[in-house]
Amino acid sequence: MKKKLFSILVLSTAMLMTACDTGTSGENSSSTVSTSSESTSSVAPVVGITVTSQGNLTSIEEGQTLQLSAVCTPSEASQNVTWSTSSSTVATVSSTGLVTAVGKGNVVISATSVDYPSIKGNFNLIVTEKQVEVVAPTSISLSAESTTVSAGESLTIQLSVTPENASKDVVWTSSNTDVATVSNGNVRTISEGTSVIRATSRVDDSVYGEISITVETAQAPDPTVDWSTVEYSTHEQYISAEDGTAIKVKGVVTHMTAVKDGSVNYFIQNGTSGYMVYGQNVTFYPVEVGKTYEVGGFKSYYYQGQHQIGDVELFKEIDEDIKVTEADVTSLDLASLDATTAYFGSRVSVEGVVLTEKDDISETKSYSIFAENNGTRFTIRVDKNYVDEDELSEIYAKLDAAPVGATLDIKGVMYAFGYGTPTPQIMLMSAADVTVGPISDSVFVASAAEVLTLPYTIDAETATYALPTTVEGYDGVNVSWTSNSTAVNVDSGAISHGTSDEIVKLTATISYNEASTTRSFYVNVMASNDDYLEAVHTLNFDDALPASQNNNSDTKPGYALGNVTLGSPVAKTWAMNWALITNSENDSYNGAFSARMSTRSEDDPAYIRLLDEVEADVLEFKIGCYNKDSLGQIVRVKYSIDGGDTYNYVEAEEDVVYEVAINSRTLETIRVSLPEGTNSVSIETYSSFQIRANVDDIVLYNVK
């Protein structure tokens, strides 16, 4: 009993409060604190609360305090209130209403009636940044470890001010930027000469400090190889050499980048053999386009596709009559790295290719356009690092005037670039190197047919679909349609949904003047509802492990062939080749992750393949291109009835493989019926060069 009485006494003591309108200071507490008056016999209800500040201030600086008072009305009502703050990172308030400013911002301090919690008064307070007194320096002195350096070297200038608490905020300048430049006290030397480095106070521009820097002619490092004993490399040796192999060549410099951080990249060619030199120090070895040089350095294969000669140790101008000859590569598969690597770094020409895409052309940026050669799509690149502003503008003007479908004759440098398997490309260096020819009607029609698209799937909610009768960007082209099913009425656009999905063959006849061609599309007209389907397995990648780096799930962070066990209601094992699980900002995905597939050839496709046996009648998945450069890749579905020992393509009709050209960056649904007895499936993507697609929400169904 004594323990209970003691507890009641302690609790009663803790609940005592002080008057809300006292003006004494107190300690800061949590965001909500209480204050009260002495006990009173008044029972009048509280109808309002007025909060005022000492001196009627509404703004204080960080670190300052301000006393607030709360008056409850009517006066005979209880004066008990609790204090609170809307943001304790801006200001806190004590049990007596003493506010302490914490950080810059706006805050609301509230006094709430204890007896009538719905009644409160607010006080709006502005907390401003604490004003720090800025002390102007009376003098500035500069120093460096050395004031005489070789061109190409860097040094750091030390700054001190008087008095010690004065501002060190200064503006750095160089009296001769051809000799040296300066930024935040860091000096980069360029060429022989003298430059005065000055630091001027931003507080008082009459106060400054100076230091004179002398730059001497740089001496190249001693070579690590006796280059007189090194034979000239053939182009084949240059391509096949391992990293670190000494490579010596001679030739005419055909193209070079602008100088950046004291170095350049350039191409040098002898006959039809061209080479890429990377990161040459122009302080030691200045280079000019059109001159002939002997160059010695070391092979480096950059993982994105560039065969480079770097760490140049031998560089001298030579007096030899070396010719540059462009190799005609029109007969090659220009999308094949194997076919084009023999010409890497070399000037090449190609004639009569058809311009198919030019959406990204620009007067100011690097970009790619696409053309077709011998039925194969390939890349033409304009790189602003190798092309000056005037030339970039002239190239843009010529390509802007060239209609899609035009024939082009192109000259440029054979190159390759890209993650994983690099994409071959011809680098266009000059407007004079592209000739735009006329468009034949047959080429125009064929090009229009290539860009014509239809949806992969017509969902159950779609009652009509208007088939396109024209092709955007191809004025005068007409399109007519035939259908092998009444599910799609090509005249009215009416869609008839049955009790199950149906693959409909829609054939377009594309015509222009006397030229015409046909193209067939296979479109899945979904059933009127999905009640006839029952999901037996779902793979949406949401149960994959989180990503440790590069937004790639730890379950499958790389493209190499590997197995994952995921999905519901029971996890199944899937093989993923040239595919990973990711959720980067460039990927399309629902939920936590999707798969990113990186297409390869039909001999080595990117695929997601079920290894465990699951009997299924229907496969559904969502797919979209990774970026604009990935449009047009092909997706096909394979099935197995023997648990994965053998696979065959799902057919749209007898002897016709069902395939879809992916033409959207957003995820769109593909659903296919599987042959009877299917117990394994494989989703595969193909392209003649490396491009990527996202796949998500894979579902296997059985027909009820």
ZINORQUI-V913537 format. One record per backbone hydrogen bond with DSSP energy under -1.0 kcal/mol. CO is the residue of the C=O (numbers start at 1). NH is the residue of the N-H. Records with the same first field share a line. If there is no record, write none. Layout:
CO=NH / NH
This chain:
1=5
2=6
3=7
4=8
5=9
6=10
7=11
8=12
9=13
10=14
11=15
13=16
18=36
19=22
31=85
33=83
35=81
48=73
50=71
52=69
53=56
58=126
60=128
61=64
64=101
66=99
67=54
69=52
71=50
73=47 / 48
74=77
80=114
81=35
82=112
83=33
84=110
87=90 / 91
90=102 / 103
92=100
94=97
97=68
98=94
99=66
100=92
101=63
105=127
107=125
108=86
109=123
110=84
111=121
112=82
116=119
119=113
121=111
123=109
125=107
126=60
127=105
128=62
135=167
139=162
141=160
143=158
147=214
149=216
150=153
153=189
155=187
158=143
160=141
162=138 / 139
163=166
169=202
171=200
173=198
176=179 / 180
179=190
181=188
183=186
185=157
186=183
187=155
188=181
193=215
195=213
196=175
197=211
198=173
199=209
200=171
204=207
207=201
209=199
211=197
213=195
214=149
215=193
216=151
225=227
226=229
234=238
235=239
236=240
237=241
242=245
245=299
247=297
248=233
249=295
251=293
252=269
253=290
255=267
260=263
262=282
263=260
264=280
265=257
266=277
267=254
268=275
269=252
270=273
271=325
273=270
275=268
276=309
277=266
280=264
281=285
288=291
291=253
292=318
293=251
294=316
295=249
296=313 / 314
297=247
298=310
299=244
300=308
302=305
306=302
308=300
309=278
310=298
314=296
316=294
318=320
320=322
323=271
327=349
329=332
332=334
333=336
336=340
337=341
340=343
341=344
343=346
346=414
347=327
348=412
349=329
350=410
353=408
354=372
355=405
357=370
358=361
367=382
369=380
370=356 / 357
371=378
372=354
373=376
376=373
378=371
379=426
380=369
381=428
382=367
383=386
388=392
389=393
390=394
391=395
392=396
393=397
394=398
395=399
396=400
397=401
403=406
406=355
407=437
408=353
409=435
410=350
412=348
413=427
414=345
415=425
417=423
423=417
425=415
426=381
427=413
430=433
431=434
433=411
435=409
440=444
441=445
442=446
443=447
444=448
445=449
446=450
447=451
456=524
458=526
459=462
463=495
469=479
471=474
474=477
478=511
480=509
482=507
485=488
487=496
489=493
493=465
494=489
498=528
502=525
504=523
505=484
506=521
507=482
508=519
509=480
510=517
511=478
512=515
515=512
517=510
519=508
521=506
523=504
524=458
525=502
530=533
532=704
534=702
537=700
538=568
539=698
541=544
546=554
549=552
551=583
556=581
559=578
562=576
564=574
566=572
568=538
572=566
573=611 / 612
574=564
575=609
576=562
577=607
578=598
580=596
581=553
582=594
584=587
594=582
595=695
596=580
597=693
600=687
606=685
607=577
608=683
609=575
617=674
618=701
619=672
620=699
621=670
622=696
623=668
624=694
627=630
628=631
630=633
633=662
634=686
635=660
636=684
637=650
638=682
639=648
640=679 / 680
648=639
650=658
653=656
656=652 / 653
660=635
662=632
664=625
668=623
670=621
672=619
675=678
678=616
679=614
680=640
681=610
682=638
683=608
684=636
685=606
686=634
691=599
692=626
693=597
694=624
695=595
696=622
698=539
699=620
700=536 / 537
701=617 / 618
702=534
